[in-house]
Every structure is written in C-alpha cells, then in structure tokens.
C-alpha cells in the first residue's frame, strides 16, 4: 500500500518524532525533524495557498505569435513536400529491392529505432528505481572511462591536441571523486524520492511517450519539408556571369529566398520543438508540485487526475508563458545556426572564422544560462500559474538568495541520465547498422548512407531517451523549488530528505514564503 500522511521509507509521520536532543546531524539515517506546527488543514501550507487553483491566461501574445508561425510553417511545408520525387514512400515489395531512401523499408528501420529507444528507456528507468546508489557510482566512473578512452583514441589517430585535452579532463574528473563522493547519499535520496513519485503517478511516463511520438512526427514532417525545399526553391535561383582579372569567365548564383526560407524553417523547428518539450516539462512539474503540497492532506488532491489537470493548464492558461520562454531560446539557437553556417562557408577568411568562433562560443554560454533559468521558471509557472517574466525573476530569487544552486550542483542525477542516454544511443545505433547490413537496400550499395544513418540513429535515440525520462529531470527540479518555496510541505511528505537538506543546506529551508510576496 502507498504510504500515507508522510510515511516514507520506514518513517511514519503519524508517530511522535524524537525530541530535539536526540537528533544527531552525523547520523546517516536522518531521522524526522522535531515537531512543527503544520496546521490541521493539510493542504493549507504556504505554498499550497498560492497553488495554481484558478489559473489565468498569461502571455497570450506569445501563444498567438507561436500559432501564427506554426500555421505559416505548415503552409510552406506543404508546398515543399509536393516537390519531393513521386516515387517517395513506394515499396517494390522486397525490403532490399529499392533505390529510394524515402521508402517503406527505411521507415520500418526508423520505427525499429523508435521502439528500441522506448523499451531501453523504460528498462533503464526500472534499474534507476532499484539500484539508485549503484547507478550514481557507475555513471561517475563511466564518464571517467569515456573521457580517457576518447583521449586515447584521439592520440592513436594522431590528433594530439584533442587527445591531450580529453586525457587531462578524464584524469581531473577521476580525482574529483574524492570531493564528490559525499554527494552520493543526497543524490541517491533525491533520485529515490523522484522515482517514488513517478511510480505513484505512472501517467508521467505515459505522457512522456505521447509527447515523444508528437516530437517524432513533427521532426519527420519537418525533415520531409526541408528535403523538398531544395527542389522547390531552385526556381528562384538567379545566376550571373562575371569575368575575373585574368579574363576568365565564371558564373555566380544566389538564392536569397531559399536562404530566408531555410532560416525561417530552422527557427520554426527550434521554437516548436522547444515548446513541445517545455509543455511536457511544465506538465510533469505540475504533477510533482501537486504531490508535495497535497499528499496526505485531509481534503486530498484538488483534482482527481493531477497529471491531466497539469497538462490542461500547460496547454491553455500557461501556454503563452511556455511559448515566451521557448521563443527566447529559439532566437539564440537560430542565430547560432546562422553563425555556424557562416563558419562553414568562410574557410579562407581567417578573421571571419575567428569572429564567428567567438560569437558561437558567447551565444552558447548565453543559451546555456537561459535554458538553466527557464527550466526552473517553468516550475514556478506550473505551481503558481505565473507569467514568464515574474517566474524568471522568482527563479533568480531562489537561486541567488536561497542557495538552491548548491542543491543543484551537488545533485548527480544528471550523470545517471547522461550515461543512460549514451548507452541507449549506442544500442540503437547498433540496431540501425544491423538493419541496413541485413536488408542491404540498393540505395546503399556503396555504403555512403551507412555512416549518416548510424549518426542520425545515435542522435535520435539520445534525444528520445531524454524525453522519455523527462519525469526524472523535471521531478528533481520541482523537488528543489518546492523545498525552497515551502519547506513545511517537504518536512511532512519526506522528513528524511528534509532533515538531510536542513543539516547541509540550512539557508534553503528558510522558505521563500517567509515573507509573503504574492
């Protein structure tokens, strides 16, 4: 039976907690905290009072702008797809008898990639739930071995600089074990808590699979449109003949419309993909927040299906805020894509290459910072139905004033997810290689498609893994925000984790709502 009223991992909050003098900070069992006045209304904690019970539409302009660009993309994509060869997706009847990459056998291969990714992700999630502590240790040393192994490979290939850098990073990372191993108990407990809530709400996994399929369908549709754009936009190409200083004539061609179409498609892909993932992230965050604020309260949850209600809010009232935050990231990513295109076209211009490289590095740092803040801003949006800008400001308050950054830095769950994503990608890439090796499609008689297919399968599987296990990443983020926002709720639902955090990070458990701000 599921634990009630704070009963968690052998700790029953219905029983009288030990007196203050019996609490030993060094005790690794972390007993429940001393008695606190939580009130008799269960869900009437400070955080629950401001929970998103009656949401309002926020940032409506961003939602309308997103829908307008998506409608424009659909119209343009329809024109581009019509330009694809008429033989696309036609099968001659045998899996090996096709000269066209856009054929049914190829689609079957990508379907296998999708299924293997889903199965692997679910199995890996089960292993995380059963062996949380061991997975943390294994993932750390897996990263060490990967870096050192990559360095040795580069050195063997006589790529001296890259090999030396990877070896140095691998050795330093291994030495960090002595300072990082104390983080494992905290990370293990957080991972167990998140997995526990995931088992409590299996709908979070189901909805992750659903959004994965949506993302896969959209990516396939976008890829077809992008492939068709080459032929469709040829009609707008203009060429002119010039004469160089030696009297030789040469032809120069340009296609401004094609470049603009590509920039728009890249921007649309980044924005739409970000919106899809952030709607999923916000939905899961809302589910976890509902658990923390209302689990074990006398009146129970404010809704029969927290996940479905959270999804409804993310798709309606908070959709504009999600589109706003995703727009900021999409703009940065699009500019980076343009800069990278300039780098690839300016090989002979050293100054242009240097400037483009610096710009790409700066934009990458800005993108990482914005994505970091957005991740926790969406938790605020899911919990309280805030607009994006106020949510971002409150996220800054959490990180700056409450020491949440210490919790985030000391949590090693990301290592476990990264290891799982790499393993999933490696297995799926092997499946793709076996498929094209066994079926031997005619379009790959020279083997020119083998490497691109394996790379595409690797990247696709890694992305799908991270989407399917979004519940773990989003759950950990919500745990930190809820702890800082309302430590009383955490003390009731999970006294063991609360006691550990109170001992190590006392500034976090002061609670953001110590002074009413809403």
N, C-alpha and C positions, 0 to 999 in steps of 0.2 A: 504494500500500500504506500501511496505517496505521503511523504512527511507533512504534517500539519502544524500550523502555529509555530513556525520557526524550528521544528525538529529537523535536524540536518546532520548527516554523518555521525550519528550517535549522540548528538547534543539535543536535548529536549528543552525547549524554552518554556514549557509549562511547569517545569520543576523549578524550585527556588535556586537561583545561581549562587555560587560560592561567595562568601564575604570578601570584602576588598583585600584584606590582608593575606588571603590565600592565593592571590593571583601572582604568579611569578613570570616576569617578562621573558625569562630564558626558557620557559617550558615550551617545548616544541609542539605540545598538544594544543596549545592556545585555547584555554577554557573560555566559557562565555563571559562577557563583561559583567560588571556589577549592575544591580538593578537601576533602571532608568524609568522615568515617567513617560511611557509611550502613549498614555491615554487609553480609553476604553472604546474608542471608535475605530480602531483598526486602520482603516484607510484614510483617516484624517490626519496623517502626518503632514509636515510642512510641504514636502514635495508633492504629495497626493492632492493637497488643496489646490495646487496650481496645475494639476494634471490636465491634459487636453480633453476635458469632458465635453465642452461646447465649442468646437473648433470654428474658426472664421477663415474666409478665403484670404490668403496672403500672397503678395507679389503677383497679382493677377496679370499684370502687363507681361511678365516673363513667360507665363503659361501661354498667353495668346501669341506672343512672338515665336515661341517654340512650335506651336501648332501650325503657324503660317509657314515657317521654314520647312517643316516636315511635309506639308502639302505641296510646296514648291518642289521639294526633292522627289516626291512620288511622281509628279508630272514629268520632270526631267528624266527620271529613271525609266519611265515607261517609253519615252522616245528613244533612249539609248538601247534598251533591251530589244526593241524592234529591229535594231541594226545588227543583232547577232546573226551568225550563219543559220540558215534554215535547217541545217542538219543537227543542230544542237539538241541534246537530250533524246536523240533517236538511237535505238539499240538494234543491231542487226540480228540479235538472237543468241549470240555467244559472247561470253564475258571477255574473250581475248580477241574477238574479231571486230575491232573498232579503231578508226583512225582519228576520232574526235575526242578531245579531252572532255568536252561538255556532253557526256554520255551517261546512260544509266549505270553501267559498271562503276564509273567514277563516283557517282552519287552513292552507290552502295558502299564504297570504300569509306566515304565521309560519314555515312551512317554508322559503320562499324567503329570509327574513331569516336563518335558521339557516345555510343553505348558503352564502349570500354572505359571512357572517361567517367561516365556516371557510375558504373559498377566499382571502379577503382576508388573513386572519391567516397562512396558510401562505406566501403570496406575500411578505408583509411580513417574515416570518422569513428567507426567502431573501435579500431585499435587505439585511437586517441582517448576514447572514453575508458577503455580497460587498462591501458598502460600509460597514463598521463606522465608520471615522473620519468619512466624509462625513455619515452619518446622525446622528452626535453633533452636528456643527456645524449641520446643517439643523434638528434638533429644538430646539436652543437658540434660534435666530432665529425659528423657528415660534412658540415660546412668546411671544417678544417681540412679534411681529406680532399674535398673537391677543389679547394684553392691550391693546395700543394700539388695535387695531381695535374691540374691545369698548368701550373707553373712548370712542372717537369716536361709536360708535352710541348709547351712553347720552346723550352730550351732544347729539346730534342729536334724541334723543327727549325732551330737556329734563329728563333725570334727572341733575341736576348733580352731586350728591354722589358717586353711584356712578361716573359718568363721570370725575370728577376723580381719584378713588382709583385706578381702573384705569389711567389715563394715567400717574400718578405711579409706580405699580408697574411699568408697562411700561418707562418711562424708566430707573428704577433697575436693573431687570433687565438692560437693554441695557448699562448702564455696568458691570455685574458681569462682562461678557465679558473685560475686561482682567485680572481676577483669576482667572477660571475657565478661561481657555483653556489654562493649564498642566496642567489636569486631563485634557485630552483624550487625550494619549498613554496615560496609565494606564487611563482608561475604555475606550479602544479595545482595549488589550491584554486587559483583563478580558473585554470583550464577545467578542473573537475566541476566547479560551480557552473561554468558556461555549458559544459556538456550535460550536466544535470538538468538545466533549464531547457536545453534542446530536446532532451528525452521527454520532458514534461510537455513540450509543445512541438511534436513532430511535424506540425504544419509548417514550421520554419524551413525544414528540409524540403518538403513538398513544394513550397512556393519558390524555393531556390531552383529546383528542377524546372518549374514552369517558366521562370524568368530566363533560365539558361536556354530553353527552347526558343523563347522570344528573341533573345540576343542572337542565337544561331540563325534563325530565319531572317532576321534583319541583315546580318552580316552576309548571308548568301545572296539576298536581294541586292544589297549594295555592291557586292563583288560582280554580279552579272551586269549591273548598270555601268560600273566603271569599265568593265571589259568592252561593253558596247559603245562607250563614249569615244574610243579610238577611231572606229569606222564612221560614226555619225558626225563627228566634228571635222572630218577631213574636208568636207565641202566648204568650210570656212577658212581653209588654209590659203595664204597668199604668198607667192614666191616672186622674187625679183632677181635680175641678173646684174652682177657687178663685175668690175674689172680691177684687178689688183695693180700694184705699181710695176709689175713685170709684164703687164699687158695680157695676162691670162684671165679668162672669164670664169666666174664661179656663180653658183646660184644660192641664194639665201631665202629661207622660208620662215614664216612666222604664223602663229595662230593664237591671237590674243583671246578670242572667245573660248578656245579649248583650255587655255591656262586658267581663265576665270571660272570655267565650269569645273575644272579639277579642284581649284581652291575651295569653291563652294561645297563640292561633294566631300572633300576631306573635313571641312568644318562641320558639315551636317553629320558625318559619321561620328566624329568626336563628341559632338553635343548630344546626339541621340543615344549613343552607347553610354555616355556618362549619365544621362537621365534614367535609362533603364536600370543601371547598376545602383544608382542612388535611391531610386524608388524602392528597390529591394532592400537596400541598407536601412532606409528610414522605416520600412515596414517591420523588419526584424528588431530594430531598436525600440519601436513602439511596443512590440510584444514583450521584450525583456523588461522595459520600464513598467509595464502593467504588472508583471510578476513582482518586481521589487516593491512597488507601492501598495499592492492589494492582496498579495498572497497571505493567507492566514487571517485576514481581517474578518470580523463577524458578518459584514454585509457582502463579502466576496468580491468578485471582479465586477467592474462596471459594465461589462459586456459578456455575452455567452461565448463568443469566439474572439479573443484578443487579437489574433493574427489577422483575421478577416477585417476586423474593425480598423486595425492599424493600416492595412492595405487600402481600405476605403479612404481614410484620411490622407494617405500619401498620394493617392490618385486624384483627389479633389481639392480639399482645403489647403494642403501643403504642397500641391503640385507646382504652383508658381515659385515657391521658395526653392524647391529642388531644381527647377529649371534655371533659376537665377544663379545658384551656386555652380551648377554644371556649365552654364554659359561662360563664366569667368575662366574655368579650367579649359574649356574648348577653345577659347580665343588664344590662350597661351600655347596650347598644343598645335593649333593651326599655324601660328607664327613660327613655332619651332620647325614644323614640317616645311614651311617655305624656306627657312634658313638652311635646312639640310639640303633642300633641292638646289639652293644657290651654291652650297659647298660642293655638291656633286658635279655641277656644271662649270665651276671655276678652278679647274685643276692647274691651269697655267698661271693664275694670278695669286701670288703668294700672299699679298696684302689682303685680298678679298677672302682667301682661305682663313687667314688668321682672325680677321674681324668676324667672319661667320662662326668660327670655332668658339670665340669668346662669347658671342651673342647666344649661341646654343647652350653653352655652359651656364650663363646667367639665367636664361629662360628656364633651364632645367631645375635650377635651385628654386626659382620663384614658383614653378609648377609644384615641386615637392612640398613647399611651405603651404601653398594654397590648398592642396589636397589634404594635407595634415589637418589644417583648421576646419576644412569642410567636413571631414569625417566626424568630428566631434560637434560641429554646428548642427549637423543633421540629427544628432541625438537630441539636442535641445529642441529642434523643430518637431521631432516625433513625440517628445514628452509634453511640451507645452504649447505646440501649435504656433510658435513664433514666426515672424517674418525672418528672412535670411540675414539681414544686416544686424538686428538685435541679437539673433542667435550667434552670429560670428563674434559680436562684442562680448557676449556672456562666455563664449568659449575662451576668449582671451583672458577673461577674469579667472576662469577655472585654472588655466594653465599658469598664469602669472602669479596669482595670489594664493591658490590653494595647494600648490605643489603636485598637481596631477601629473605634470611632466615626469616627476620621479617615479610614479607608478608605471607610467607608460614605458619609460626607459628600462625599468627593472623587470618588466614582463617579457618573457622569452617565447611567448606563444607564436609570435611571427616566425621564429626559426623553424618550428614544427610545421607550420603551413608552407613555408618555402621549400622545405625538404620534400613534403608530400607533393607539391606542385611539380618539382623537378622529377621525382620518381614517376608520377603519373604521365608527364610528358614523355619520358624515356620509354615507358611501356607502350604508350600509344604510337609513338614514332616507330617502334619495332613492329607493331601490328600493321601499320601502313606500309612499311617496307616488305613485310611478308606478303601482303595482299598483292602489291604490284609485281612482286617476284614470282608469285604462283600464277596469277592470271595472265601476265605478260601482255598487256594491251599494246596494240600496234603503234599507237602514238608515242610509245616509249621504247621503241626497238633500239634506239641509240643510247638509251639511258639518260637522256637530257632532262627528263622530268623527275627522275628519282630523287635527287637532292632537294629541289624545290618542294616536292610533295612531303618529304620527311621533315623538312624545316617547318612547313606550314602545319603539319600534324602536331609537331612538338609545341609550337606557339599556341595553336588552338586548344590543345589538351591542357596546357598550363593555365590558360585563361578560363577554361571551363571548370577546372578544379577550384580555382579561387572563387568563382561564382557559386559553385555548389557548397563550398564551406564558408560562405559569407556569414552564416549564422554564428560561427566561432569568432570571427574577427569583429563583427558588429556587436555580438554579445559581450566581448571583452571591453569594447569601447563604452557600451552602455553601463557596464558594471562600474567602471571608473567614474563616469559622470554622475551616476546615481549615488555613489558613495560620497562624492564631494558635495552634491546638491542636498542630500538628505541622509546623513549617516544613521539616523534613528531607524530608518526602514531597513538598512543593511544589518544593523545590530539585531533586529527582530528576526529577519529571514535567515541570516547566516552569521551567528555570533562568532564562529571560529575565524572566518575571514576578517570580520570587523576587528577582533582582538589583535590579529597579526598586523593589520594596517595601522591600528591605533598605536601599537608599540613602535613600529618602524617609521611611519609617516604621520605623526600626530597633527601636523598642520592641515592634513587633508580632511580629517574627521570633524573639524570645527563646523563644517557645513556652510554652504553658500547662503542658505536662508537664515543664518544667524541674524541678519538684518533684512527685513522684508524689502524686496525690490520690485515686486510686481504690483 
